[in-house]
Amino acid sequence: MRVVFLDSSKVEHLRNAINNDAEFKLAARYMSEDILLEVNDSRCIVKVRDSVVTEIKLDPPSEDHWSFSIKATADSWDKLLQSSPPPFYTGLNAGMIRGNLQIIGNMEVAFAYLWAMNRMLDIMKQLQNK
Amino acid sequence: MKLETITGKYGNITVHGVEYRIYFEENGKGIPLLCQHTAGGDGRQWRHLMNDEEVTSKYRVIAVDLPYHGKSLPPESVEWWKEEYKLTKRFFIDFLVEFSHTLGLDRPVFIGCSMGGHMALDLALECPDEFRAVIGLESAEFTPGLDIIWFNHPRISGEFRFANLFESTAPSSPEKYRREVGWVYSQSAPPVFRGDLHYYSVEHNLTGQLERIDTSRIAVYLLCGEYDFASTPEMCRQAASKIKGAKYTEMKGLGHFPVVENYRLCKTYLMPILEEITKIH
């Protein structure tokens, strides 16, 4: 099954769900960043401006800039997006420490917004498993 | 108001020539059970255990906030703002032994989680006559690589700890308690969590030493949550396998904070051990 953030028929729904989430609004306060999400060779960029996801850009050109990327195999994303994920896939840091995903780029920004990113992951899970 | 039977006290204790004003809570009567909080945490993590009458009817449960943690302030005689906070193994051991002596405890049972779980092994190795048993939750022989700069960085707030430690719980644990784990973590002073990780991830290294623990002098019980990604069940099981006579249990459906995130489930693993200790020690 295609991950929700790479599915052109679902990304707008995902964007709205994130923007309507009370916890994400809190966790992403003052956030204006571009985040690259990678599944094997497929990619998208989640653009956040002033705590609002303004665009989920599929297949962005390689010259597009981003603050940090979250990269994992399709198998790892599948586990991360399960409604009740298995051990070592309970969040981005868990996955990173156990080598199941990589966070690359500006780590200061990535960790400052770990709460927001994990909340975004939770919302993705909800839509992925609907 | 519905009062709990837990009582809190302040005391002054001298360790390595420095006096510390410390806070501790206790409840119950019986065998002393000394509870050690996690890195960057405090004694509130033991509130469910301390309020459990099945435990407090047999045990005098005591949870202390280490200096710099919870309600235990930094010492008045040290210019702590001029030096980086780091918890050392020597201080940690000596503090706990001195605390036990100060209260006049008779060979208490020690239970600790995370860095407290690591300390269970250090105590078993170094002071087997001070304690009758140790119960290590999320223990391991060595957990290198987790003393990372982002846990004490001027540009990263306590929200990082809040999110990070929430992830360390099992997804099936009640959300209100998973959030409580994060809440307590977000409250410690900025340098404390990373300073504690100096012990957890650097100084606690029992490689090649676990075999020397003598369980005829001190009983050793190790337990690890299925979802613990810091000290994994496999790491804990391996540690136990190197200690002749140690008992290991994997706790299904629990993470790195079993007594906080889902005490009801944790109790099903813990109670048989507490019952066993009352019978054989």
Boltz contact constraints between the chains, C-beta under 6 A:
constraints:
  - contact:
      token1: [A, 84]
      token2: [B, 171]
      max_distance: 6.0
  - contact:
      token1: [A, 87]
      token2: [B, 226]
      max_distance: 6.0
  - contact:
      token1: [A, 87]
      token2: [B, 227]
      max_distance: 6.0
  - contact:
      token1: [A, 88]
      token2: [B, 229]
      max_distance: 6.0
  - contact:
      token1: [A, 90]
      token2: [B, 167]
      max_distance: 6.0
  - contact:
      token1: [A, 90]
      token2: [B, 171]
      max_distance: 6.0
  - contact:
      token1: [A, 91]
      token2: [B, 167]
      max_distance: 6.0
  - contact:
      token1: [A, 93]
      token2: [B, 164]
      max_distance: 6.0
  - contact:
      token1: [A, 93]
      token2: [B, 167]
      max_distance: 6.0
  - contact:
      token1: [A, 94]
      token2: [B, 167]
      max_distance: 6.0
  - contact:
      token1: [A, 94]
      token2: [B, 229]
      max_distance: 6.0
  - contact:
      token1: [A, 97]
      token2: [B, 229]
      max_distance: 6.0
  - contact:
      token1: [A, 98]
      token2: [B, 229]
      max_distance: 6.0
  - contact:
      token1: [A, 108]
      token2: [B, 155]
      max_distance: 6.0
  - contact:
      token1: [A, 111]
      token2: [B, 150]
      max_distance: 6.0
  - contact:
      token1: [A, 111]
      token2: [B, 156]
      max_distance: 6.0
  - contact:
      token1: [A, 111]
      token2: [B, 160]
      max_distance: 6.0
  - contact:
      token1: [A, 112]
      token2: [B, 156]
      max_distance: 6.0
  - contact:
      token1: [A, 114]
      token2: [B, 160]
      max_distance: 6.0
  - contact:
      token1: [A, 114]
      token2: [B, 163]
      max_distance: 6.0
  - contact:
      token1: [A, 115]
      token2: [B, 159]
      max_distance: 6.0
  - contact:
      token1: [A, 115]
      token2: [B, 163]
      max_distance: 6.0
  - contact:
      token1: [A, 118]
      token2: [B, 163]
      max_distance: 6.0
